[in-house]
Amino acid sequence: MAERYAAVGDFISSNPDAVHPVVRDIILGGAKHSAVDTFRAQYKLEALRAPAVPVWNSVDFLCLPTTGTTYEIAEVEADPCRLNSNLGYYTNFVNLFDLAAVAIPAGFRSTGLPFGISLARNCRSCRGNSSRRCRGSPHRTAAESSAYRTRRAALKPGLVREESFEGSGIDVEVWSMPVRNFGSFVALAAPPLGIGSVILADGFREMGFICEPYGLTGATEITLFGGWKNWRAAGG
């Protein structure tokens, strides 16, 4: 609500009768939150997201009721905040967990009121269906799991996973690429590098460059630099 207040709070304060009373009162309530409140909420959200990551990695998508029930307009007007919150019981988490959801009509209840389902999928695993091309800047930056070492293999960073190794992680960039371009991209990977599954520090799996074992023989260890760019910046 604080974000919405920042966007339209001044307008609502100056034109209170131009906005529906329920919407007006909810948004104006955002003024009571401080920057400290915002950071505390973000920390709590990250703490709640962490246990959900392994669960999400085990599924392809979620199928949920868009609303657990349906109210008539008069009911919502009589108790707007509580009933609207209840309507989002199964879907409020979607944005908070960085998911994308689509609401689909699915017929009617026995009461004659409509019913629908929502399909949710993790945005981070949707890159294959994205229309965005790899250009400009990375989709996001991340750190790989602490079980990875990096060596200089054939003038490239050679990534290898060792379960017994406990490092500080390797900085990486995650890019968006349409599926139709993936095959031609993989063909450009020069041996000993190849494409394989890489586990990031947040538990998500991404497709990335890995190194075949033969390419590690005699290769310079650069793990302590925390990433290829850091090693190059240090004169490597």
N, C-alpha and C positions, 0 to 999 in steps of 0.2 A: 504494500500500500504506500510505503514511503516513496517508492519509485514513481508510482502514479501521481502522488501528490506533487512531486518535483516537476512532472510534465504538465499537469493541468490545475494544480492547486490554486495558483494565483487567479486563474480565470474563474474557478468555482467560487472563490472567496469574493470576487468582485461581482459575480452574476449568480448568486445562490438559487434564484428562481428558474434559471435556464437549465438546470440539471435535475433529474429525478431525485427526490428526497433521499431514497435509500442509497443510491450511488453517491450522492453528494456527501452524506454523513460518513460513509465508509472511507471515501478518499480523503476527506478532511481529517479523519482520524490518523492518517499517515504522518501528520505533522508532529505527533508526539514521540516519534522514534528518532534516536540519535545515531550518529555514525558508529558509536560503540555498540549499540543494539544490532546494527547491521552486521558488524564483524562477528559478534557473538552468535548470531543466527547462522552465518556462513560456516563458522567452525562446527556448530552443532549439526548442520546439514552434512558436512563432510564426514563427521563421525558416524552418522546414520547411513551414509552411502557405502562406506567401507565394507560392512558385513554383507551388503547386497551384491557386491561385485561378483563373487564366485557363483552366486545363484544365477545372476543374469548371464554369465558366460556359458551356462549349461543349457540355455534355451535359445530358440531362434526369434520368437516374438511372443507377446502376451495378447490373449483375447479376453477382454473384460466387458462387463456391462457398462455402458456409458453412464448410466445412473442406476443406483440400486432400487429406486422407486421413482414415481412421477407424481408431481403435485399439480393441482389446478391453480390458475392465476390468483384467485382469491386467497388461497392458502399461503402462497408465497408472499403476497402483499401484507398478510397479517403477521408473518414471522419471517422476514426476508433473510436475515443473516444466518440463522440456524438452519433453515431449510436449504438455502443455497449451498452452505457448507456440506450438508448431508448429500446433496446431489453430486458433489464432487468426490465422494468417499473413495471410489475406485479409480479416479483419474487425476486427482490433485497432484499426485507424485510425479506425473509424466514430465512436466517441465523441470521440476526440482532434480530429477535423476537424469537430465539431459537426454530424454527420449523424444521420439516423434510419434504422435498418435493420430489415427483417422477414425472419426465417428461414422458409423454406418447404420442407416435405418434397418430394423429387423422385425417389422410387423407391429402388432398391437397386443396389449395385455387384455386380460379378461374384462377389465374395467372400461375398455375402449380407448384408453390412453396409450400413447406410442411407447415403443421399446426400441433400444438400439444397442449395438456393441461397439467397442473401440479396439482397434488393433494397434499395439505399441511396439516399436522397434528401436533399438539403440542406435542413435545417430552415428556413433563412432564406428559401427560395423556396416553402415549403409553406403560406404564410399563407392562400392561397385555399381550402385544405381544412381550415382550422382551425375549431374550434367556438367559439373564444374571440371575444368581441365587443370592439369598441374601447371600452374603459372603464378607468377607474382611472389607469393610467400606461402609457407607451410600452412596446412589446415590447423595444426597445433604443434606445440613442442611438448615433449614428455621425457621421462627417464625410464630406461629399461630396468628389469629386475636386477637385483644385486648379484645374481648368479652368472653374469656375463663377463667375459674378458674381451679385450680388443687388442689386436696386433696389426702391425703394418704389413699387409700382404699384397704384393704386386702393386705397390703404390696406392693401395686402397685400404680402408679400415676393414679388417677381418674379424668378424664377430663370432664368438664361440661360447656356447653355454656349458658351464661346469657346475653340476648340482652341489658339489662340496665347497665351491668358492663363495665367499661372502664379501662382496665389494660394496662400493658406495653407489653403484649404478652408472650407466652411460647415457649422456644426453643424446636425444635423437629428435628428428623432425618427422611428423606424420603428414603426408600429403593426400589430397583427394584425386582419384583417377577413375574414369569410366571403365567398365568391364571390357568394352570393345578395344581399348588401348592397352590392356594389361599384357596380352600375348606378345605384342611387338616390343613392349618395354622389357619384358623378361629376356627376350632374345638378345638384348643389348648388354646383359650382364656378362662381364668377361671373367673366365675362370681365373682363380679358384673361387670366385664369388658366385653365389646362387641366391634364389629366393626361397625363404622358408618362414615358418611361424615363429614370431618373436613375442615374448611375454613382457609387457610393460610393468612398471612399478605399481600401477593401480590395479593390476590383475587382468587387464584386457589383452587380448591377443591381436597382433597386427601382422600383416605380411611385410617382411623386410629382408635386407641383405644379410646373408650368413656366409660363412667361409667353410669350404671343404677342408677336412683335416690335413690333407697333404700340403695345403697352402700355408699352414702354420709352422712348418718346419723351418727353423732359422729366422722366423719373423720377429721383428722388434716388438716387445711388449709395451703398449702405450695405455694400458687400462687406468693407471693412476692419474692420467690427465683428464679423465671423465668424459672424453668425447674427441672425435676427430678434429673438430674446429679448434678445440683448446690445444690439442697437440700441434696443429699447424701454427697457431698463434704463438706458441712457445718456441718456434723455429724448426719444427719437425718437417 
